[in-house]
């Protein structure tokens, strides 16, 4: 736990003032820091000598007895269930002692204090130098010192078993508070629902109705991954054995969001009820567990095996030294305990039970014939209800093969839940079955969504083996328990189906007691038997087979493929010769294509015939031609000076036309409307481009390139900014997401409204900047005296992927500029030009100095050298290489022209118009680079519209996104983050990381998993260091008008993010003020 320098007495928080008066004391010279995490309040006491645990605990308990601490919290804040008190000496990293106070048991603490040190008088106000902290206690070593605390923790569980909501919330918070998740619990009644056709594979005969549901709200400042919390919550709730509750509905809510993030349903059916339900189906493991519970009172345990319709039970004593006992259990007691249990269960398909009294249990493979050393001391026989009742005579497998859906559901449930203990602890994987015509629809759900590759094929194989009558196929779905729609689907047809038609996807309810209507999904297809029969059907089938045979023969004649029944020969001259022939054909094809295309490209294009006389050139071109596209296509507002034109005004003449007058034409700075001209978004006005100034600055500089055009330009632009305005107060860094996502002007104006006027902000975002690139820029390239007091790092998870190749960083460190920088020969970035005489003297000294040996090249540098040499050699011999740019443009125009509808050719636009055209999506293009303003921000007005965007650009899933390739956080990127944190802490610079928003289209399962892991890691780093982490990732997942593409904000989204940043109280904007000039 770390501390900060904000005194509690100056805080406006009632809780902070209470902590000050409750624990502080002037004589002890104790300083206090605290933090709310989930439903727990953590208080750390520090002094030159470690404070006394007894004294601090006494003060805290007395203060808690006088004040209800939850009354000090905001109305909508989750309640506090537990207060953790820590003590250590100043300078120590870990607490020397810790105490836990559970608020629901405060009276017991007051009684216990009578045996401890008498409480000291409360300190007067303003008598201690105390501090408040925003850090967590992740690294605290907790060592409880009183037995009272552990006893009270157990009482939390005992009270929760009684079904009390506040006790259940306190019980759950013991686990979830460490993740920063707070818990609220309420109870809701479940109305009785009619019987439906949904099959779950459970028999509830004799089970009392449970008409209540637990409603659990988990609130946090981020969205926890369901994979992390689903099974722990399920285990804790099912461990309570809540008999009056049917299930629990867990809702994950991000603080401040109007809608829940995700839902989870947990089945609270008691373990014994589940076991009895399976035992009625004849499950041997369930029967054995129930019998062992009944035999525990007589000191006997049983193992069971099933042979056809007879259940064999082997009774052995519970306590067996070395695994054996000299005598078998008593026959009368054992049979007397077993008989009523089996009679009440009436297991399906089990007609009789043979009971053996043995000294030790037989091997698992042994059935009715025991080994010589396991000859039973006694044997007994029981007839079971299946012997007399015909409905119980058939086995569960026989019922399933006859089409009994509950039997099928049970067999699938036991097939997929291989670990019985885990199923009882978490509720396991549940199966629901619906039949529609000749198809079976099977839903598999669990607290964690089952994997398709494990569940789908296993169910399909089992269903095929059953050979169900009148069933042509199966459709399998998977989801997380609580969802209404499946996350994946899998299908298998048992017989050929000749026609594709849309197939309705059944809507499986979140609970097993209700099934919705079948809702058709146009995206899913299933095969249905065609009603067309006769010659037409056979002719189509024969034509299809002939076409497929012809295609197979063509592939075989190419000698690249072999029939499936032939084994390819290994090695041999035939295979090598064939490879040589195909290689020569490929080389000839490349050479001939190069020759033909170079001739075609080199020909001048024919002039298109003109149907109208050419327009005369303009003597004085209007100024609008040099303006951006927003000014060329304005939104016009025509208004008369006299005001509104009404029927009673004299604006109209007698003939019905308007009278002459002065008309104002108002051109909006930026219409910012959607395709229908309705929605208007806020944004800062567009500013002049800095392209010309940057180009001149680079041209005048003799500094080599860093192999990154935008990094070169940003360094030149930053140097110009420092010369004109001084070192910025706030510096924004990151990749293209920061370049487009934080508007310095909007941030500056919003901070002025918050009471921070006259702050300067510069956006140093660079395309492709990873954590290594940002660390290199801040620690190495920019001199410390030109760094601000506050750095805002805006980016996301893909900047920290250590599993992919960091192309941007590798290019920079391999550049001539970086090599000169390491050697100390790079011209200074922010210094004035040196005196010519001094420079000449320095050059003479450098010439006379001994030449240092050349630094050996790395493997990457040698590869680059060889690649450049081969490219140059091939380019000199190619007639097309020199014209490759023109070829690319011709192919692009031809492809787009063939895919898009014909349209009249529009006149070519000036270059200035193209620079503002919204059709240029690539942020790395020169056109977009020219739109960067003098504060380093790239304002884009494009709005992301999935319906049109994916017609122009292919949709890439996270599985094929190189930014998420082999996603791994541990490695060089996280090392770079830690290095930057240490550097900024040494320099007294505040560092805040902002996880920028993303669209719903972008966050597929692969990217969502990476983002969730990244957020968890950043929360850990935030708790252990002085980095401030703010998660904006899920602010606007459906606000596409705030984005220019699926992962980049436009100027309207940047405006909204900048305002949100300025209003964030956790970012220390006051640190950015009073920056001395260098």
N, C-alpha and C positions, 0 to 999 in steps of 0.2 A: 504494500500500500504506500503510495507516495503522497506527499503533501504539497501545498501551494501557499501562496502568500496573501490570501484573502481573509481578513479577520471575520470571525463569526458575528461580532457585535455590529459590524457594518452591513451585514447581510439583511435583506428584507424578508428572508424566509423565517417563518415562526419556528420551524423545526431546528434551524441553525441556532437561533437564540436559545431555544430550550436545551439543546446539547451543551451550549456554553454554560448556562446556569446549573445544569445537572451534574456535570463531571468536572468542570474546571475549578482550580483553587490556586490563589496567588502564591501561597507559601510553598506549594509543591513545584511551582514553575513548570506546570504541565501544559503542553499544547495539544489540542485535540483536532482530529480530522475525522470526517464521517462520509459515508456514502450509502445511498439507497440502491439496493440491487435486488430486483424481484420483490418478494415480500419480506425481505430481511434488511435490517438497519445495521451497518457495520460502523463501529466507533473505535478509533485508534488513539491511545493515550501515549504521549512521548515526553520524556524528560531527560536531563543529564544522567540521572540515575533512574533505573526502571521503576515506574510507579508501583505501589502496592496493589496487588490484585484484590485483597479483602476490602481495602478502603475504596477503591474505584467501584467495585461491585456494590458495596453498601450505598454509596451515593447514587448510583444508577437506579437501584431497586427502589430507594426512597423517592426519587424523582418520578419514577414510573407510577408509584402508588398515588402520588398527588395529582398527576396529570394524565389524561387519556391521550396517548401519543398520536392516535389516528385522527383526533380532532385537529391536529396541527397540519394535516395534509390537505391538499386541494380536494374538492368534492369528488372529482372523477378519478382520483388516484387510488390504486389498489391498496388494501389495508396492510399493515405491518403485523406479522405474526411472531416474529422472533428478532431479538436484538443480540448481536455478537459484539463482545467487548474484548479488545486486545491491548496489550501493554508491551512496550519495549523501550530501550535506551536510545537516545538520538544517535543516529549513525548505523544502527543495526538494520539489517535487511529483513529479518523475520521476527515476528512477535515472540517475546519470552514467555508469555502466558496468554490464555484466552478463556473467556467465560461466555456461556450462552444463557440468555434469559428468554423464556417462552412466556409471552404476555398472557396467555389463557391460564397459566398456572402461577400468576404473580403472588397470590396469597401464600403459596408454599415457600417461595423464596423469602418472603417476609418472616415466616416462622423460622427458616433456617438461619437467618441473619442473627438471631439471638445467640447462636453458638460461635459466631465469628466476631471480629473486632467491632467494638461499638461504633456506630456511625459518627462522623465528625460534623460539626455545624456547617450549614450551607455557606458557601463563600459569598461575599457581597458582589454586586454587579460591577463589571468593569475591572475586576481584580486579577484577571489572568490574560496571558498572551496566547490566544488560541487561534487555530487555523482550520479552514474547511478544505476538503479534498474532493476532487472529481474522479479519483482513481478507485480501482477495485481492490479485492483481496485475493486474487487468484493464487499468488505465491505465498500466502500466509501459512505458516505451519501451525496447525491447530492442535493443542494438546489439552483437552478438558481436565480440570483439576478437582472437580467435586463430583461425587457419585450422584448428587441430586440432579445434575443436568441430564445424565444418561437415563435416569429413571423417568424424568419428565418427557424425554423424547419417546420413550416407550408408551407413556400415557397418551401422547398424540395419536399413536396408532390405535390404542384401545378405544379412545373416544371416537376415532374415525369409523371403527367397526360398528358403532351404534348408528351410523348413518347421519351424523350431524354435519351439515354442510361446511360450517366454519372449521371443524376439526379435519375434514377431508382436505380442505384447501391448505391448512397448515401442514398436513402430512405430505401433500404433493409439493409444497413449496420447499421442503427440505432438499429435494433433488433439483427442481427447476430454477430456484433462485441463483444457483451457481452459474446458470446460463443466461442470467439477466431476464428471466421470464417470471412475471407475477401471475398469481392464480386467484380467480374468483369462482365460487361454486354455488349453484342454486339447484332446487329440486322442482321438477315439473311433472304433472300428472299426464299419463298416456291414455288417450281415449280408447275404448274397445273398438277393434276393427273387425270387419267381417272376414270370413274364411276366404282365401284366395287359392289360385292354382299354382302358386309358387312353392317349389319343393326344396327343402333345406336339409333333408336327411336326418332329422331329429325326431324323436318320439317324446311328446310332452305329456303322456298319460300319467295322471296322478301328480303332476307338478303344479304347485299352487301358482295362481296368476300373480304376476309382478306388474303393478300398474304405475310405477314411478320411473323417472329418468333423471339421471344426473346431468346437469348442464354446467360445463366447465369452460371458463373463458381464460385463455392464456394470453396475456398482453405483454408486449415487449417493443423496444424501439427498432427492432429489425424483424425480419421474417425467418424464424428458425426452420430448418429443414425438417419435414415430418420424419425422415429416416432417423434423426437424432433423438427425437422425443417420443415417437409413437410407442415403441415397445416398452421403454421405461415407464411411461404413464400406464400402459395396459397392465404391466406386471404389478405395479403398486395398487391399482384399483382392484384387480382380481384377487390380490393377496388379502384384501379386506374381507372377502366373502360376504358381500352385501346382499342379503337374501331378498330385500324388498325392492330392489332396483332391477329393471330389465336390461338397461344398457346405459352407457354414458356417451354424451355428445361433446367432444372437445372442439372448441373454436379457437383458432389462432388469430389474434387481432394485433395489427401493427398500430402503435400509439398514434392517434390523430387521423387514421384512415377510416372512411365511412363504412367500408365493407370488410368482412372477414377475409383473411388471406387463404385459409384452407380449413377443412372440416375433417374430423376423424370420429368414427363410431367404434366404441369398445363394448363387446358383449360381456355382460356381467353375470351370465349364468354361472352359478356355483359349480365348483369342480365335481362335487359328488353328483349333482344333477346331470352333468355331461357324461360322467362315467356310467350312470344308470341308463341313460339313453343309448349309449353304445353297447352296453351289456345286453340290452333287449334285442339288439340286432345280432347277438352272438359273438361279440368281440371278446376274444380270450383274454387279452391284456386287461381290459376294463373289468371283466368278471374276477380275475385274480386280485386286482387291487381292492375291489369291494369286499371280497372274502377275507383278505388280510386285515381290513379294518374291523370286520366282525370277529375275527379270531384273535385279535390283539389282546382281548380281555382274558383269554384262556392260555396265553403264552404259546401260541401256535402260528406258524406262517405256512402259506400254501404256494405251490407252483402249479401251473395248468398247461395242458396240451389238449388239442382236439384231434380225434381220429374219426373221420366220417361224421356220424351223428352222436358220438359218445365223447363226453368231456372227462378227461383223466386228471384227477386232483391228487397231488402228493403233499401230505401234511408232515411237517418237520417241526421240532421245537425251535423257538426263537433264539435262545441262547445255546450255542453249540461251540464248546472249546475245540479249536483246530478244525472247525467246520463239521464236526460229528457229535452225536449224542448217543449214550449207551442205550437209551430206551426211546421208543416212538411216543408221540403224543397220545393222550387217552382217546379211545375211539368214541365213547359216548359224548364227551364234551365237543370234540371236533365235528362229528356228524350233526350234533344238535345245533351247532352254530352255523353250519353250512346249509342245511336243508331249508330253513325259512328264507334265507337270502336268495337261493336259486328259485324257490317257489314264487317269490314276489317278482323276480326279474322275468321269469318265463322266457328265456333266451330263444330267439328264432332259430329253428333248424336243429336244435340240440335236444335229443329225445331222452338221454339218460346221462348220469354222472357216476363214474367209478372213483371211489375215494380210497386212497392208500395211506397207511400209517408207516412212515419210514424214518430212519435215523438221519438221513441226509438227502438233499434234493438230487434227483437224477440229472443227467446231462440234458442240454437243450434238445439234442437230436433224438433223444429216447422217448418213445411213446408208450405203448401198452405193455411192452415186454421189457421188464427191468433187468438190469445186469445182476449176476450172482451176488455181488456184495451189496446190492440195493433191494434185496428181497423184502417185501413189506411185512411188517409185524401183523397187520390186519388189513382187511379189504371190506369195503361196504359198497352198496349199490343204491342209487336213487333214481326213480322215474320222474321225469320232468314234465311240465304241462304240454310240451310239444308232442308227447307220446299220445295224448288224449285229444287234443284240439287240432283239427285239420288245418286251420289258418296259420298255425305255428309250425307245421310239419316241414315245409320246404325251407331250405337254407336261404340265406340272404343272396348268395350268388345265383341260385335258381330263380328267385324272384326278379333279380336284375335282368337275367337273360329273358325273362318273360315280359319285360317292359315296365316293371314296377319302378316308378321314378324315385320315390323315397329310398328304396334299396340301392338304386344307382347312386344317389347323392351320398348315402352313407359310405359305400365302397370307395367312391372318389375321395371323400373326406379323409378316410383312413389311408388311402394310397398316397395322398400328397402330404399328410402330416406324419412323417416317419418318426419324429421325436414326440412321444406322448407327453413327456414332462413339459416341453416347451409349449405344446398346444394347450395344456391345462393352465400354464402360467399366463399366456398372452391371449388366449382365445383361438389362436391358430388360424389356419386357412379355412374359410367357409365356402361351401359349394351350394349354389342355387340353380335349379333346372326349370326351364320352361319349354313346352313343346308347342310348335306351330307348324301345322300340316305335317310334312315328312321330315322336318328338321328339329333337332334338339339344340336349344340355346343354353349354354352352361356359363354361369358367372362364377369366377373365383375371386374372392376378396379377402384381405387380411390387413392388420394395422400398417404393414408395409406392402405396397403393391407387389404381387407375385411376378416373377420374371417370366416373360413369354416363352423363352427357350426351354425353361424347366417345366412349366405347367402345361402349355399348349400341346406339344407332342405327346406327353405322357397321357393326358386325358384322351387324345385322339386314338392312340394305340389301344387303350383299354376299351374304348367304345367300339372300335372295329372288332376286337376279339369277342365282344358280347353278341354280335350278329343279331341286333334287335330287329324284330319284324316291322315292316312298313316304315323304317327309318332309313333315309337315303344319305344323310350327312349330319355333321355336327358343327356348330359355331361356338367358339370358346372366347370368352372375354375376361379381362383382368382389370382390377381397379383397387384403389385404397378404400378400406371400409369407411363408409360415410359418403362417398361420392355417388352420384346418380348415373353418371356416364362412364363407360369403360375407358381406360387409358390405352389399351391395345386389344386387338382381336385376332383370332386365328381360326381357320376353317379347314375342313376335310370332308370330301364326298366319298361315300362308300360305293356308289354305283355311278356310271357315267351320266352326266347331265348335259343336255345338248343345247341349251339356250341360256343366254345371260339376260337376266331381268333384275331391276332393283329389288332388293330383299329388305324387308322391314327389320330393323334392329330393335330387339325388345328392351324396354326400359326397366331395369332391375331396381327395385326400391332400396333405399339405404338400410331399411330394417326388413326383417324376414316376414313381417306381418302385412305388407302391402305391396302390390304390384301395379304400376301405372299402365296406361295404354301403350300399345306398340306404336312407336314413332319411326317413320321411315327416314333413313339417312341416304340422300342421293349419291353419296360418295362410295357406298359399299355395295358390292355386287355379289349375288349368289347364283348358283346354276339351278335352273328349273327345267323339268321335262317339257319338250316341245309338243304341242297338240297336233303338229303336222306329221302325218305318217304316210307310208307308201313309197312310190317310186321317187318322188321329189327328195325325200329325206335320204334315201339310199344313194341317189345320184350325187348329192352334195357331199356325203361322206366319202364316196369313191373318188371324187375330184380332189378333195382335201388330202386323201392318202397319196394320190399320184403326185400332187405338188410337193408334199413332204419328201417322198422318195426321190424325186428329181433333185431337190435341194441337197439331200444326203449324198447322192452320187456325184454332184458337182464338187462338194467339199472333199470327197474321197479322191477324186481325180486330180485335185490340186496337190496331193501328197502331203498336205499340211495336217490332215486329219486321218484317223484310222477308224474302222468299225469298232464298236464297243467290245465285240467278241474276239478281237485280235490283240495280241500282246506286242507292243513296239519292240523292235530289235535294239539291243544296246550297242552303241558305237558302230563300227564298220565304216567302210569307205563310202557306202551308198548314202548314209546320213550326212557325212561331211561334204560329199560332192553336191548333194542337194542344197545344203546350206550355202555352199560357195556359189552355186548357180543363182539362188534367190538373192544373195548379196550383190552379185554383179548386176542383176536386173534392177535392184534398187538404186545402185549408183548411176546406171545409165538413165533411169527415170528422173533422178534428181538433176543430172547434167542437162538432159533435154528440156526439162521443165524450166530450168534457169535460163537457157538460151531463148526459148519461145516467149516466156514472160518478159524478159528484158527487151525483146524486140517490140512486143505489144505495148509495154509501158512507155518506151522511148518515143513512140509515135505521138505527135501533137493531137489533142482532141479536136474533132470536127466542130466547127461553129454551128450552133443550132439555128435553123432558119427563123427569122423574125417576122411575125405577122403584123407588126405595127412599126411605124417609123421610130427611130431612136429618139429618146427624149434629149432635149438640149441641155447641156451642162448648166448648173446653177452658177451664176456669177458670184453671188454671195451666199454660200451655204449657211443654213440656219444653225444657230448654236446648239439646237437640240441634238444634232447628229453626234456631237461629242459627249452627250450626257448618257448616263446609264439607262438600261432598259426600263427601269421603273419610271423614268421621266418621259421616255418615248411613248409609253403606253399608260397614260395617267387615268385615274378615275376623275371624271369631269363633273363639276357642279355648277350649273347655270343659274344665276340669280339676278334679278333686276334691282336697281338701286332703291326703287320705291318700296320694296318689301314684297310680301306675298301677293300673288295675283288672284284676287277673288272676284266673284261675279259682280260685286258692288263697286269695285274699283274702276278707275278710268283708264286702266292699262290697255283696254281693247278699243279699237276704232269702231266706227259705225258699220263697216263691212265685215267685222268679226275677226280681224287680224290685230296683232299687238301693235301698239304705237311705237315709234322709234324711241330708243333709249340706250343708256349705257349698260352693257352686260359685263359682269365679272366672271371670269373663268378661273375656278379654284382647282389647282392641281394638287392632289394629296401627295404628301411626301412619300408615302408608301401605302397603297390601298390595303394590303394585307387581308385580302378576302379569299374565300375558297372559290371553287369552280362555279358556285351559284351566286357569288357576290353577296353573301349574307354575313358570314362570321368575320369579325374584325378583331385582330389580336394586337396587343401592345408590344412595342419595341422602340428602341432608341433610333433616332433618325440616322440615315446612312451618312457616313463621313467620307472625306476624300481618300483616295487610295494613296498608299505610300510607295507604290511600285517604282515610280520615277526616281524618287530620292534614294531608295535603296539601291537601284541599279547604278546610279552615279557614284554612290559611296563605295560599292564593290569595285567599280571600274577604276576608281582613283586609288584603291588599296592594293598593295603588293602582297597581301596575305594569301597564301594558297588555300584551296578548298578543303573542307572537312568531309568531302564525299556526300554531303547532304545540302542541297541547294537551299532548303528552307532554314537550316541551321545557320548557314552563311548569312542569309538575309536577316534573320532574327538578331544575330550578333551585331550587324551593321545598324539595324533599326533600333536596337537597345542602346547602342552607343550614341546615336542621334538623340534618343529620348533623354538620356542622362545629361547630355550637353545642354539640351533645351530646358528641361524641367528638374534636373537633379535626380538622384537615386529614387526610384519609386517607393512609396510606402508599402504597397502590397504587390507581390509578384505571383502571377498565375503560371504554373508549369504543368506539363503533361503532354499527351500525344495530340492527334487531330481532334479527339473528343474535347480536350481543353481548349484547343484553338478555336473551335466553333461553339463551345458550350458555356463560356463565361465571358460576358460583355463588360469590359472595364468601365465604359461610360455609365451603363446601368448600375453597376456595383458602386461606383463612386457617388452617383446621385442618391441611391438608396441609403448609403452610409451617411450622407449629409443629412438625410431626413432622420436618421437615428442618433444624430448628435456628434458625428465625426466629419466635420467639414474639411475641405481643402486637402483631402487625401488623394494621392496619385496612384494609379493602378496600371500595370503593364502585363500584357498576355504574352508569355514566352512559350506558348504551345508549339511543338514541332511534330510533324508527321512521323508516326512509327516510334515515338519516344517511349522506351520501356523504363523500368526502374533503374537499370544500369545507365541509360542515357541521361535521365534526370539527375542522377547522382554525379555523373561526370560533368554536366553543365554547372551544377551548383558548387561542387567542391573544387573543381579544377579550372574550368574555363572562365568563370566569372570571378574577378578579384573580390575578396571578402569585404573591402570597403565600399563596393558598389552593390552589395546585397541588401535587401530590405529587412525590416524587423519582423515581417509576417510573410510566409510563403503559403499559398493555396495550391495544393497539388490535386488537380481534378482529373480523374481517370477511372479505371475499373479493373476487373480481374485479369483481363488478357495482357495487361502491362506487366504482370507478375508471374507469367508462365515460364518457369525455368526449364520446362521440357522441350520447348521449341527453339529453333535457331534464331538468335537475335541478330537479324540482318542489319538493322540500323546501327546498333552499337559496334558490330564487327566492321562495318564500313567506315565508321568514324575513327576507330583506333588504327585502322590500316591506311588512313589518309595521310597525304603529305603534310597537311596542316598539323595534325596531331603528333606526327613524328617530329616536326620542327618544334612544337610546343614542349614535348618531352626533352628535346635536346637544348631547349632554352634559346632557340634562334627564331622563334615566331615573333613577329612585330607585336608590341603591346596592343591590347584591344581598346583601352580607354586612356592612353597617354598621348600627348601632343607629339608632333613629328620632332625628331631629334635635330640638333644643330648640324648643318652640312659638314662643317669642319670636324666636329666631334665624331660624326658618323664616318668620315673618311679615315680619321685616325684609328677608329675601332676596326674598320675594314683592313687597314694595313696590319694592325696587330693580329687580326684573325688570319691574314695570309701568312704571316711569319710564324704563327703557332704551329706546332707539329700536328699532323693530320692523325686523327683518332682512327683506329681500325674500324672497318665497316661492321655494322651489327648484323649477325647472321639472320637470314630470312626464316620466318616461321613457315609451317606447312601451308597455312592459308595463303600467305604472301607468295610462296612458290607456285601454288595452284593458280592464283590470279595472274601471275606473270606468264605461265604456260598458256592459260586460256586466252590472254590478250594476244600472244604471238600466233596461236593457231587461228584465232578470229581474223587477224590482219592478213595472214597468209591466204586463207580461203577467200577473204573479201577481195583481195587483189586479183584473184583468178575468176571471180564471179561477175557476170555482167549485170546481175540483178541486185547485188548487195548495196551498191551505191544508191539505188533507187528504192530501197526497202520502205521508206516512209511513204512514198507515193503509192506503192503497191498496197500497203496497209490501208491507206485512205480509199483506194479504188475498191478493194474487197469489202471494206466496211460499208461504203455507199451502196455497192451492189447488193450486199446481203440485206441491209435495212430496206432498200428499195423493193426487193422481192418479197419481204415479209409485211411491209406496210402498204396500205391501199394507195392507189395512184391519186395524186393531188397536183394542182397547178403549181408550177415551179415558182417560188417566191424570189424576189430580187435579193441578191446577196447583201448582207448587213455589214456595216462598217465594223472594224476591229473593236472599237469601243463598245459597240452593242454586244458583240460576242463576249466581251469581258464581263458583262453583266447578265448574260443569258442564263436562265435557270436550267437549261438543258445540259450544262456542264456539271456533272456530278462528281467527277474525280477531284478530290481536294489537292492532289499532287500536280494537277495540270497547270501550265503557265497562266492560263486564263484565270483560274481561281486564285492563284498566288498573287495576281495583280490586284485582287480585291481586298487584301489585308490592309487595314487602316494604320494610322500612326501609333496606335496603342497596341498593335500586334494582334488584333481581333479580326477573324474572318467572318463577316456577316453574310449568311445565305438566307434568301427568302423562300427557297423551295419548301414545299410541304409534302411530307411522305404520304402517298396514297397507294396502298397495296394493290388496288385494282389496276392501276396503270404502271406502277413502278416495276412489277415483276413481268410486265410485257417487254420492258426494255432490258432488264437485268435478271439473270438467273438467281433463283433463291437457293442459297447455300446453307445447308444444315450444319449444326455444330460438330457433327462427326467428321465433316470434310473441311472445316474451317482451320486453316493453318495457325491462326492465333490461339486456338485451343488444342492444338496437336500435342498429344502426350502430356496433358495438363498436369503440372506439378508445381506446387508453391515452394517447397524447400529447394534451395539452390542459390545460384548467383543473383537472382532478382531479389529475393528476400534479404540476402547479404547486403545488396546495394541499399535497400531500404534502411537496414540497421545502421549502415555506414552513414547515410544521410541524417538519420535521427541523431546519432552521436555528434556529427559535425554541427548541426544547427543548435544543439544544446550547448556546445562549447562556444559558439558565436553569439549566444543569446537571442536566437531567432526562433519565433514561434512557427511550428509546422502543423498544418491541418490538411488531412486528406479527405476529399469529397468523392464519394462513389456516385458518378453521374447517372442520370436516368437512362433507361433502355425501353424499347417498345416491346409489346407482347409478342409481336411477330418474331423478334430476334431471340427471345428467351425460350428456346426449345429445351427438351430435357437435358441435353449435354451441357449447354451453356448455363442452364439453371443450376445444375449440380456444381459447376465450377464457380459460379457466383456465390452460392451458399457456402462452399468451402472457403472462399476468399473472405467473405464477411466474417465468418467465425475466426479466421486467423487474424484479421485486422482488429477485431474486438479484443483478442488476446494481446496483440501488440499495444493497443490503446491502454489496456490495464497495466501493462508492464513498463511503459515508457511515457514520455511526454508528448507523444504524437496524439493529435485530436482526430478521431475518426467520425465522420458523419455519413450516414447512408441515405442517399437520395435515389437509389436505384429503382425503387418501385413507386416514385411519386406520380408519374403519369404513364402507366403502361399502355393506356388506350388513347392518349392524346396524340394521335399521329400528326396533327397540325403543328405540334411543337418540334417535329423532327424533319430533317432533310432526307434521311434514309433510315433504315431500321436501327442504327446504333449511333447516329450523330444528330445533335440538336441543330435547329436552325436559329435565326436571330430572335425569333419569338420565344423559343424554348430557353435560349441563353438569357434573355431578359427576365424570364420567370425564375430561372435558377439563381441569377444574380440577386434578385430581390429576396429570395429565400435565404441566400447566404448572409445578406446584410441583416436579416431579422433573426439569425441563429444566435442565441445567447451564449452558446458554448465556444464560439470562435472569439478569441481575445482581440477584438478590433482595437482596443485601447493601446495594445502593444505597437501598432503601426504608426502611432503619432510620435511627434518630437524626434524624428530621425535626423541626426546631425549631418550636415553636408560634408563630403570627403574633402 
